[in-house]
């Protein structure tokens, strides 16, 4: 064997080994769960209570629930991103609770002391358990507002494609998980390796409820072009809120919750475009 062929063969073996390691460890690269159980006592907002969601495959998952204080008000079911836990998201739901809406913070399997291991199919089962838990307490899908953040957009979009929910909010949605992975690892055959795909683009084509897409224009983790592609693929009524200067994690802190509430209060939850944070209210006269 010539030196060139030997180098080529060695390179191929090394690359194949790297691909094998990436394939075997891909879920450790995707999911970054907090290990500690969320501490309700550490959250100043006393409206939350711990509840347990029973999944179809026999798991009991910790979640936090705050009931609606307005009769018949929507309930926001929140699916967080790929890191941390529900404890770090409770403050993001405060504006909705202040407006009289209810909220359910869903903690995934394998996250924050919950049993099981996170997978795409598993997280979808966790979402179905949240809807079933609310239904058992008289809150039907027609009052459910599914809110997905980053990775959670894959869960929320899949559920909205299955159930006739009231509305769907996607914060920093990607088109699919392999598309995000290919940006981070362009030298790997991510599309061939991916077990968990979270194909948001395909799911929104089957969604019939009103859809709101929120994305920071300065997002370097999930580019806003992906949010625009998701918005363009929507089959039903859809609106986009693309916020200049905001990155992947500072959309809600910048006051986007007010825009979401404006949108939800419009007839059909999508009759008017949401108002950007800080923008003046629409004029009622000429």
N, C-alpha and C positions, 0 to 999 in steps of 0.2 A: 504494500500500500504506500502510495506517495505521501509526502509530508502534508500536501494540501488536502488530500482525502482524509488523512488521519485527523487533521484539525477540524475538518467539516464533520466527521463522525463524532468527535469529542463534543463539538458545539451542539450537535443534534441531541446527543445524550443528555447534556446539561440542560438544554432547553426543555426536553421532554420531562426531565426530573422537576424542573421549576413548574411546568404546567401541571404535573401530577400533584405537587404540593399545594398549588393554588386550588385545584379541584377539590382535594380532600379537605382543605381548610377554609373554603369560601364562606361558610356561614359564620365562622369566627371573624371574618373580614367584614361581613355585612352587619351583624348584630353586636351591639356594645352595651349590654344591659348593666344597669346598676345592680349590685348584689344585695344591698341592704333593703330591708322592708321599709317602705315609705312610712314616715313618722307623722301621723296626723296631728300630734301635739305640737309639732314644730311649725305648723302652718297657722298664721294668725287668724285666718278666716274660719269661723266656727260653724259655718253652714254645711260643711262636708261631714259625711259619715262613712265609715267603712262598710262595704257590702261584699258579698261573695257571688261570683258568677259561675254557674255550672255549665261546662262545655259539653258538646255532644259526644266527645271522646273521654268523658269521665274526669276532667280536671275541675278543681275549685280554685278560681282565680280571685285574688284581691282586686277590688276596684273602689273608687270613691264616688259617692253620689250626693248631690244636693237637689232637693225637690224644687219644682217650680212654685213660685209664690203667687202667680197669676193663674187663675183657672183656665185650663185649656192651652196654656202657653207652650211653645216648642221646648224640646229638651235637646241640648247639644251633646252628642256622643263624640268624645274626643279621642282620636288615635294619634299618639305622639310619634316622634321620629325614632331613629335607630339607636339612640343612646339615652342614658339616664333612666328616669322613672316618672310616674305621675306626680310625685311630690314637687318636682320642678316646674310642673305645668299648672298647678292649681291657681296661681295668680293670674294666668292668662284667661281664665274663665270668669274672673270676678266681674267684669263688665256685663256679662250675660246674666249672672245671678242678680246683679244690681237692677237689671231691667225686668226682673221677674221670671226669667226663663229658668228651666232646670238644666242640670248638667250631669253627665256620667263620664268620669275619667277612667278609661279602660287601661288596665295594666296587662301586658302580654304574658303568655306562658314563657317561663325561663327568665323573666325579668323580675328584679326586686323581690326575691324570695318566693315567687310563684313557681309551682311545679312545671315540669315539662321542658322542652327545648323549642326555641323559636324556629319556625319554618313558614313559608308562604301559606301552605294549607292550614297550618296550625293557627296563624294569626287571623286568617279568615274565619276559622271556627270560633276564635275568641270574640270576634266582632258579632257573629251570629248569636253568641251567648249573651252579649250585651243587649241586643234587640229583644231576645226572648225574655230576659230578666225584666226589662221595662214593660213588655207586653203583659207579663204576669202581674204587674202592678197597675194595669189599666192605661198604660201609655202606649198607644198603637204606633205603627210605623208612620202614620200620617202626621204625627207630631215630632218625629225624629229628624233632627238636623245632623247629618254625618259630617264631622269636621276632621280632615286628615292633614297632618303636618309632615312634610318630607316623606319618609318611608311610610308613614301612616296614610298618605294619599293613596297608596296601593291598596290598603285595606278598605278605606272608605269608598273608593271608586268601585271596588269589587262588590261590596255590600249594596251600594246604590243601584248597581246593575241587576241585583237579585230581588230587591225589596222596593215596594212603592213608598219610599220615604218622602218627607216633606221637602228637603233641600239637601244639597251637597256643597260643601266648601272645601276647596283644595288649596292649601298653603304651600307654596314652593313645590308644585308637582313635577315629577319627571315623566318622560314618555314611557320608559321601561327601565328596570334595574340593569339589564345588560347594557343599555345605552349609556347609563351613568358609569358603569364599570369600564366600558370601552374607552371613555374619556380619561379615566384614571390610570388604566393599564392598557395603552394602545398596542403593546407588544404581546398581549395575551389574546387567545381566541375566546374572548369572554362570552360571546353569543353561543358558542358551542358548549362551554363549560357550565353555564348558569343552571342551577337547579331551581332557584327561586327567581321568578321573572317579574312579578308585579307589573304586568303590562297595563299601565294606566291608560294609554292611548286607545287600546282595544276596548277597555272597560267603559270608557265614557261614551263610546259609540252606541252602547246599549242602555245608557242612563236616560231616563225620561223626565226626571224631576229637574227643577231649576238648579243651575250650577253657577257657582262663583269661584273664579280662579284668582288667587292673590299671589303676587310674586314681586320680590325686590329686584330692581333693575341692576343692582350691583352684586347679585348672588353669584359667587364663584364656585359654589358646590354643585348646585343645579342651575344651569343657565336659564335666564328668562325665556330664551327661545323655546325651551321645552314646555314652559307654561303656556306659551302662545300656541304651540302645536296641540297641546291638550285642549285648549279653549276652541281652537278651530275644528277639532274632531268631534265636539259635543253634538249629540243628536237633538237635544232639547234646547229650551231657552237657557242661554248662557251669557255671563258677563265676566269681564276681566278687570282687575285692579292691579296695575303694574306701577310700582312706586319707585320713583327716582332716588338714587343714593342709598337705598336700603339693601342690606345683605341677607344672607340665608336665615339668620336668627333674630333679626331686630324688627320684623314687620309688625308684630303685635305690640311690642313695646312702643312703637311709633304711633299707636292709636288706631290700628286697622279694625279693631273690634267695633268701633263706632260705625265704620263703613259697613261692616257685616250686619249690624243691627238695623241700619237704615235699609239695607237691601232686603232683609227678612221681613221688615214691616211693610214693604211695598206689596201691592196686590199680586198674588201669585209668586211672591218672593223673588221676582225677577223682572218686574214691569219697568223699572228704571235702573239706569247704571248707578252703582254705588258711588258715594262721594268720597274722594280721597281724604285721608287724615289732614286736618288743618284747612281744608277747603271751605269756603263759605257755603251755607245751605242754598239750595236752589231757590230762585225767586218765584214767588207765587203770583206775581202780577206781571204786566207787560213791561 
